[in-house]
Amino acid sequence: MATTKWVLDPMHSEVQFKIKHLVISTVTGSFKKFAGTAQTEGDDFDNGQVEFSLEVDSIDTNQEQRDAHLKAEDFFNAAQYPQIKFQSTSFTKAGGSDYKLTGDLTIRDVTKPVTLEVEYGGTAVDFYGNTKAGFEVTGKINRKDYGLSWGGITEAGAIVLGDDVRLLINVQFAKQAAA
């Protein structure tokens, strides 16, 4: 069977994260610049290969000072580590429209395996005749596992920032014409 290449459509995709602030509320942020590809056998995504990267400098939490701090050495150190990367090691159907996506996530200079939940939304043909496939990817990582260990305690003793980061990624891939 022929290999099919799919390219991420950034106009119809989003990458968000959520983290606890002061243990009482959640801050949501996103990355605005990212790219990705998938390779599958035919149109079946089971056992496909996925690569994904995002530009750290594109982080957006709706607060410029916080974004600058996140780009600095305390957190992502965007000057030295400008990208976050993911390379799949397996993409397997779990049942129905659910998949498990396992791979190596690299943040800063740390690479660790991670498993993400994926819901396949299906495929459709857009107004221009392009075949698109949609996915919702969710998961959770511990920021400290990747060297993002900055922390603070308020005068009252409250933890400023939680350790667990929830990921919510909605992506649409465009099927590429056979070479």
C-alpha positions as CSV (number, residue, x, y, z in Angstrom):
1,M,0.0,0.0,0.0
2,A,1.2,3.5,-0.8
3,T,2.4,5.9,1.9
4,T,0.3,9.0,2.4
5,K,1.7,12.2,3.7
6,W,-0.4,14.7,5.7
7,V,0.6,18.2,6.5
8,L,-0.7,20.2,9.5
9,D,-3.0,23.0,8.5
10,P,-2.1,25.8,10.9
11,M,-5.2,27.9,9.9
12,H,-7.5,25.3,11.3
13,S,-5.4,24.1,14.3
14,E,-4.6,25.3,17.8
15,V,-2.2,24.3,20.6
16,Q,-3.2,25.2,24.1
17,F,-2.0,24.4,27.6
18,K,-3.5,24.9,31.1
19,I,-1.7,25.2,34.4
20,K,-2.8,25.9,38.0
21,H,-2.0,29.3,39.3
22,L,-2.0,29.9,43.1
23,V,-3.7,26.4,43.3
24,I,-7.1,28.2,43.0
25,S,-7.4,29.0,39.3
26,T,-6.2,27.9,35.9
27,V,-4.2,29.9,33.4
28,T,-4.6,29.0,29.7
29,G,-1.9,29.7,27.1
30,S,-1.3,28.8,23.6
31,F,1.4,28.6,20.9
32,K,0.7,30.5,17.7
33,K,3.4,29.0,15.4
34,F,3.7,25.3,14.9
35,A,4.1,22.7,12.2
36,G,3.6,19.0,11.8
37,T,3.3,16.0,9.5
38,A,1.9,12.6,9.5
39,Q,2.7,9.6,7.3
40,T,0.2,6.8,7.0
41,E,-0.3,3.7,5.0
42,G,-3.1,4.7,2.7
43,D,-5.7,6.7,4.6
44,D,-5.5,4.6,7.8
45,F,-3.9,6.5,10.7
46,D,-3.3,3.3,12.8
47,N,0.5,2.9,13.0
48,G,1.1,6.3,11.4
49,Q,4.1,8.4,12.2
50,V,3.7,11.9,13.5
51,E,6.2,14.8,13.8
52,F,5.4,18.1,15.4
53,S,7.2,21.2,16.4
54,L,6.3,24.5,17.8
55,E,8.0,27.9,18.2
56,V,8.6,28.8,21.8
57,D,8.7,32.5,20.9
58,S,5.0,32.2,19.8
59,I,3.8,31.5,23.4
60,D,0.7,33.6,24.3
61,T,-1.0,33.8,27.7
62,N,-2.7,37.1,27.1
63,Q,-0.2,38.8,29.4
64,E,3.0,40.2,27.9
65,Q,5.1,40.2,31.1
66,R,4.2,36.6,31.8
67,D,5.0,35.6,28.2
68,A,8.4,37.3,28.5
69,H,9.1,35.4,31.7
70,L,8.1,32.1,30.1
71,K,10.5,32.8,27.2
72,A,13.3,33.5,29.6
73,E,15.9,31.2,31.1
74,D,13.6,30.5,34.1
75,F,11.3,28.5,31.9
76,F,11.7,27.7,28.1
77,N,14.9,29.7,27.4
78,A,13.6,30.4,23.9
79,A,17.0,32.0,22.9
80,Q,18.8,28.7,23.4
81,Y,15.9,26.3,22.8
82,P,13.7,27.9,20.2
83,Q,11.5,24.8,19.5
84,I,9.5,22.2,21.4
85,K,9.5,18.9,19.4
86,F,7.6,15.7,19.3
87,Q,8.4,12.5,17.4
88,S,6.0,9.6,17.6
89,T,7.1,6.1,18.4
90,S,3.7,4.6,18.0
91,F,0.2,5.6,17.0
92,T,-2.3,2.9,17.7
93,K,-6.1,2.6,17.6
94,A,-7.6,2.1,21.1
95,G,-11.1,1.5,19.8
96,G,-13.8,3.5,17.9
97,S,-12.4,6.9,17.2
98,D,-9.8,6.8,20.0
99,Y,-6.1,6.4,19.6
100,K,-3.0,6.4,21.8
101,L,-0.1,8.5,20.5
102,T,3.3,7.7,22.1
103,G,6.5,9.5,21.4
104,D,9.4,11.5,22.5
105,L,8.7,15.1,23.6
106,T,11.7,17.5,23.8
107,I,11.5,20.7,25.8
108,R,14.7,22.6,26.3
109,D,17.4,19.9,26.3
110,V,15.3,17.2,27.9
111,T,13.6,14.4,25.9
112,K,11.1,12.1,27.6
113,P,8.5,9.7,26.4
114,V,4.9,10.8,26.7
115,T,1.6,9.1,25.8
116,L,-1.3,11.3,24.6
117,E,-5.0,10.5,24.1
118,V,-6.2,11.2,20.6
119,E,-9.8,11.4,19.3
120,Y,-10.1,11.1,15.5
121,G,-12.8,13.5,14.3
122,G,-12.9,12.0,10.8
123,T,-12.0,13.2,7.3
124,A,-13.8,15.6,5.0
125,V,-13.3,17.3,1.7
126,D,-13.1,21.1,1.9
127,F,-14.5,23.7,-0.6
128,Y,-11.2,23.5,-2.6
129,G,-11.2,19.7,-2.9
130,N,-8.6,19.1,-0.2
131,T,-9.0,16.0,2.0
132,K,-8.7,17.0,5.7
133,A,-8.4,14.9,8.8
134,G,-9.2,16.3,12.3
135,F,-7.9,15.2,15.7
136,E,-8.2,16.3,19.3
137,V,-5.1,15.5,21.3
138,T,-5.1,15.7,25.1
139,G,-2.6,14.8,27.8
140,K,-0.7,15.9,30.8
141,I,3.0,16.4,31.5
142,N,4.9,17.5,34.6
143,R,6.8,20.7,33.7
144,K,9.6,19.9,36.1
145,D,10.4,16.7,34.2
146,Y,11.6,19.0,31.4
147,G,13.7,21.4,33.5
148,L,10.9,24.0,33.9
149,S,11.5,24.1,37.6
150,W,10.9,27.7,38.5
151,G,8.7,28.1,41.5
152,G,7.6,30.6,44.0
153,I,5.7,30.8,47.2
154,T,3.5,33.8,48.1
155,E,3.9,35.6,51.5
156,A,0.9,33.6,52.7
157,G,2.6,30.3,51.7
158,A,0.6,29.5,48.5
159,I,2.3,27.8,45.6
160,V,2.4,30.2,42.7
161,L,2.5,27.6,39.9
162,G,1.4,24.0,39.6
163,D,3.6,21.2,38.3
164,D,1.1,19.5,36.0
165,V,0.5,21.0,32.6
166,R,-2.6,19.9,30.7
167,L,-2.4,19.8,26.9
168,L,-5.3,20.4,24.5
169,I,-4.3,20.3,20.9
170,N,-6.8,20.5,18.0
171,V,-5.3,19.8,14.6
172,Q,-6.4,19.4,11.1
173,F,-4.1,17.7,8.6
174,A,-4.3,18.1,4.8
175,K,-3.7,15.1,2.6
176,Q,-0.9,15.7,0.2
177,A,-1.1,14.7,-3.5
178,A,0.9,11.6,-4.4
179,A,4.3,12.4,-5.9
